[in-house]
Amino acid sequence: MAEKFPMTPAGYATMKAHLHRLKNHDRIRNSRAIEVARGHGDLKENADYSAAKEEQGLIEAKIRELEAKTAMAEVIDPTKMSGSRVKFGATVTIEDADSGDVSTYVIVGEHEAAIKKGRISIGAPLARALIGKELGETFTVQSPKGKRDYEVTKVEWHDVPPLDEETAS
């Protein structure tokens, strides 16, 4: 069975919008750039043509990637979930056992992750350590600074707002 790509409804909408932009704006703009560059003469020594063709390859590769991911998307709506066990889509508050520092993270799909916005990918070491933990449970994560012990102090389920285009790309 093919791999599913978990994502929130907002993440799915952002991905579809990015795909639309690539197909209906970037691809057309690039096609025009190729036509203009062709008009400049010898294609073997035409830097504008080479650059536009390279960009075309990148755009088409990104389109194929996003089409595959949207086709294999498993959209999970956190607002329809509940409970005190950490799963995909949970907003989790943890406390560092040593420093007492408190952090809150939302566990999201790979393309939705933005650590500065408190969003961690389901595949990140911290998220993997959190999955399946219960409210009040302690756990250890191996970080670049060594092993860190945390306690799950809150598990919430609410809507995950979309990321802006710059962060989501």
C-alpha positions as CSV (number, residue, x, y, z in Angstrom):
1,M,0.0,0.0,0.0
2,A,1.3,3.5,-0.9
3,E,2.4,5.9,1.9
4,K,-0.3,8.3,3.1
5,F,0.7,11.9,3.8
6,P,-1.1,13.2,6.9
7,M,-2.1,16.8,6.9
8,T,-4.5,19.2,8.4
9,P,-7.3,20.7,6.4
10,A,-5.4,24.1,6.3
11,G,-2.3,22.3,5.2
12,Y,-4.2,20.5,2.4
13,A,-5.8,23.8,1.3
14,T,-2.4,25.5,1.3
15,M,-0.8,22.7,-0.8
16,K,-3.7,22.8,-3.3
17,A,-3.3,26.7,-3.6
18,H,0.5,26.2,-4.1
19,L,-0.2,23.6,-6.8
20,H,-2.8,26.0,-8.5
21,R,-0.3,28.8,-8.5
22,L,2.4,26.6,-10.0
23,K,0.1,25.4,-12.8
24,N,-1.8,28.5,-13.6
25,H,0.7,31.3,-12.9
26,D,4.3,30.1,-12.7
27,R,4.1,27.6,-15.6
28,I,2.5,30.2,-17.9
29,R,5.0,32.9,-16.9
30,N,7.9,30.4,-17.5
31,S,6.5,29.4,-20.9
32,R,6.5,33.0,-21.9
33,A,10.0,33.5,-20.7
34,I,11.1,30.5,-22.8
35,E,9.4,32.0,-25.9
36,V,11.1,35.4,-25.4
37,A,14.5,33.7,-24.8
38,R,14.1,31.6,-28.1
39,G,13.7,34.9,-29.9
40,H,17.2,35.9,-28.8
41,G,18.9,33.6,-31.3
42,D,21.3,30.6,-30.9
43,L,19.9,28.4,-28.1
44,K,23.3,26.8,-27.4
45,E,24.7,30.1,-26.1
46,N,21.5,31.6,-24.8
47,A,21.8,32.0,-21.0
48,D,18.2,33.3,-20.7
49,Y,16.9,30.2,-22.5
50,S,19.0,27.9,-20.4
51,A,17.8,29.5,-17.2
52,A,14.2,29.4,-18.3
53,K,14.4,25.7,-19.3
54,E,16.0,24.9,-15.9
55,E,13.2,26.8,-14.1
56,Q,10.7,24.8,-16.2
57,G,12.2,21.6,-15.0
58,L,12.0,22.7,-11.4
59,I,8.3,23.9,-11.7
60,E,7.3,20.6,-13.4
61,A,9.1,18.6,-10.7
62,K,7.3,20.5,-7.9
63,I,4.0,20.1,-9.7
64,R,4.5,16.3,-9.9
65,E,5.5,16.2,-6.2
66,L,2.5,18.2,-5.0
67,E,0.1,16.2,-7.2
68,A,1.4,13.0,-5.7
69,K,1.1,14.3,-2.2
70,T,-2.4,15.7,-2.6
71,A,-3.5,12.4,-4.2
72,M,-2.1,10.5,-1.2
73,A,-3.2,13.0,1.4
74,E,-4.9,11.8,4.6
75,V,-6.6,15.0,5.8
76,I,-7.1,14.8,9.6
77,D,-9.2,17.5,11.2
78,P,-8.1,18.1,14.8
79,T,-11.4,19.8,15.6
80,K,-13.1,16.4,15.3
81,M,-10.7,14.8,17.7
82,S,-10.6,14.6,21.5
83,G,-8.8,12.9,24.4
84,S,-5.7,13.2,26.4
85,R,-3.5,10.9,24.2
86,V,-1.2,12.8,21.8
87,K,-1.9,12.1,18.1
88,F,-1.4,13.9,14.8
89,G,-3.1,17.3,14.9
90,A,-2.8,17.7,18.7
91,T,-1.6,21.0,20.3
92,V,0.7,19.8,23.0
93,T,2.2,21.7,25.9
94,I,5.3,20.2,27.4
95,E,7.5,21.2,30.4
96,D,11.2,20.6,30.4
97,A,11.9,18.6,33.6
98,D,15.3,20.3,34.2
99,S,14.7,24.0,33.3
100,G,11.0,24.2,33.8
101,D,10.7,25.8,30.4
102,V,7.2,25.4,28.9
103,S,6.7,25.0,25.1
104,T,3.6,24.4,23.0
105,Y,3.7,22.6,19.7
106,V,1.1,21.5,17.1
107,I,1.9,18.2,15.4
108,V,1.4,18.7,11.7
109,G,2.3,17.2,8.3
110,E,5.8,17.5,6.9
111,H,5.1,20.4,4.6
112,E,3.2,22.3,7.3
113,A,6.0,22.4,9.8
114,A,7.3,25.8,10.9
115,I,9.2,25.6,14.2
116,K,9.1,29.4,14.7
117,K,5.3,29.1,14.6
118,G,5.2,26.2,17.0
119,R,4.5,23.6,14.3
120,I,6.5,20.4,14.3
121,S,6.5,17.7,11.6
122,I,5.0,14.3,12.5
123,G,8.4,12.9,11.5
124,A,10.4,15.2,13.8
125,P,12.2,13.4,16.8
126,L,10.1,15.4,19.3
127,A,6.8,14.6,17.6
128,R,7.7,10.9,17.3
129,A,8.5,10.9,21.0
130,L,5.2,12.6,21.8
131,I,2.9,10.4,19.8
132,G,1.0,8.1,22.0
133,K,1.9,9.9,25.3
134,E,-0.9,10.8,27.7
135,L,-1.5,13.9,29.7
136,G,0.9,13.9,32.7
137,E,3.2,11.4,31.2
138,T,7.0,12.0,31.1
139,F,9.2,11.1,28.2
140,T,12.8,11.5,27.0
141,V,14.0,13.0,23.7
142,Q,17.6,12.8,22.3
143,S,18.5,16.3,21.2
144,P,21.7,17.9,20.0
145,K,22.3,19.1,23.6
146,G,21.8,15.5,24.9
147,K,18.9,13.7,26.4
148,R,16.0,15.9,27.6
149,D,13.2,14.9,29.9
150,Y,9.7,16.4,29.4
151,E,6.2,16.1,30.8
152,V,3.1,16.4,28.8
153,T,1.1,19.2,30.6
154,K,-1.7,19.8,28.2
155,V,-3.3,18.2,25.1
156,E,-5.7,20.3,23.1
157,W,-7.7,19.8,19.9
158,H,-8.5,22.9,17.8
159,D,-8.3,24.3,14.3
160,V,-4.8,24.8,12.8
161,P,-4.8,28.1,10.8
162,P,-3.1,28.1,7.4
163,L,0.5,29.2,7.0
164,D,1.3,32.2,4.9
165,E,2.5,31.4,1.3
166,E,6.2,32.2,2.2
167,T,6.3,29.7,5.1
168,A,4.3,27.0,3.3
169,S,6.4,26.8,0.1
